Amino acid sequence: MRESCTECARKHLAQAIVISHEIPYYAGDPVDDHYWVCIGHLAEAEAQIQKLSSYIAGEIRKERLKLMAAGKDGAADLALNSLIQMISELAVVTPTAVSTVPASM
């Protein structure tokens, strides 16, 4: 299991939000991969936070599975902003877990 990183988890959730807003614009395109990129970012966010909070990881997983069950039409129903807020609050109470990313990256 990788090291947890609150910054990385929030970044992946933010990217999932942006991409989820683009999914409807490509609904008829059979080769569009916005949906799968969104799924991938949710999976990455889940993996990044697992060691710090299995609860938050589970909530991210619920959103990912909800999207996968609903398909592309479910992108509008994702509740990710509250998860970013939860991770931000976790970063405040767990300052050593704020980042494992080197400053040069």
C-alpha positions in Angstrom: 0.0 0.0 0.0 1.4 3.4 -0.9 2.0 6.2 1.5 -1.0 8.5 2.2 -0.9 12.0 1.0 -3.8 14.4 1.7 -2.6 16.8 -1.0 -2.6 14.1 -3.6 -6.0 12.8 -2.5 -7.5 16.3 -2.8 -5.8 16.8 -6.2 -7.3 13.6 -7.5 -10.8 14.5 -6.2 -10.6 18.0 -7.7 -9.6 16.5 -11.1 -12.5 14.0 -10.8 -14.8 17.0 -10.3 -13.5 18.8 -13.3 -13.7 15.8 -15.5 -17.1 14.8 -14.3 -18.4 18.1 -15.5 -17.1 17.4 -19.0 -18.6 13.9 -19.3 -22.1 15.1 -20.4 -20.5 17.1 -23.3 -19.1 13.9 -24.8 -22.1 11.6 -24.1 -22.5 10.5 -27.7 -18.9 9.9 -28.4 -18.1 6.2 -28.3 -14.4 6.7 -27.9 -14.5 9.4 -25.2 -12.6 8.4 -22.1 -13.6 11.2 -19.6 -15.8 8.7 -17.7 -12.9 6.3 -17.2 -10.4 9.0 -16.3 -12.9 10.2 -13.7 -13.1 6.6 -12.3 -9.3 6.4 -12.3 -9.0 9.7 -10.3 -11.5 8.5 -7.7 -9.5 5.2 -7.3 -6.3 7.1 -6.9 -7.8 9.5 -4.3 -9.1 6.4 -2.4 -5.6 4.8 -2.5 -3.9 8.0 -1.4 -6.0 8.5 1.8 -6.4 4.8 2.8 -3.7 4.7 5.5 -4.9 8.0 7.1 -8.6 7.4 7.1 -10.3 4.2 6.0 -13.6 6.0 6.5 -12.8 8.7 4.0 -11.4 6.1 1.6 -14.6 4.1 2.0 -16.7 7.2 1.2 -14.6 7.9 -2.0 -15.1 4.2 -2.9 -18.9 4.6 -2.5 -18.9 7.6 -4.9 -16.7 5.6 -7.4 -19.0 2.6 -7.3 -22.1 4.8 -7.5 -20.7 6.3 -10.7 -19.7 2.9 -12.1 -23.3 1.6 -11.4 -24.9 4.7 -13.0 -22.6 5.0 -16.0 -21.8 8.3 -17.6 -25.2 9.7 -16.6 -24.2 9.4 -12.9 -21.4 11.9 -13.1 -23.7 14.8 -12.2 -24.6 13.1 -8.9 -21.1 12.8 -7.5 -20.7 14.4 -4.0 -16.9 15.1 -4.0 -16.6 18.6 -2.5 -17.5 17.4 0.9 -14.9 14.7 0.6 -12.2 17.3 -0.2 -13.4 19.2 2.9 -13.1 16.1 5.0 -9.5 15.5 3.8 -8.6 19.2 4.4 -9.9 18.8 8.0 -7.8 15.6 8.4 -4.7 17.4 7.1 -5.2 20.0 9.9 -5.3 17.4 12.7 -2.6 15.2 11.1 0.0 17.8 9.9 2.7 15.2 9.2 0.4 13.6 6.7 -0.2 16.8 4.7 2.3 15.8 2.0 4.7 13.1 1.1 5.4 14.8 -2.2 8.9 16.4 -2.4 8.8 20.2 -2.6 10.5 20.1 -6.0 7.6 18.3 -7.7 
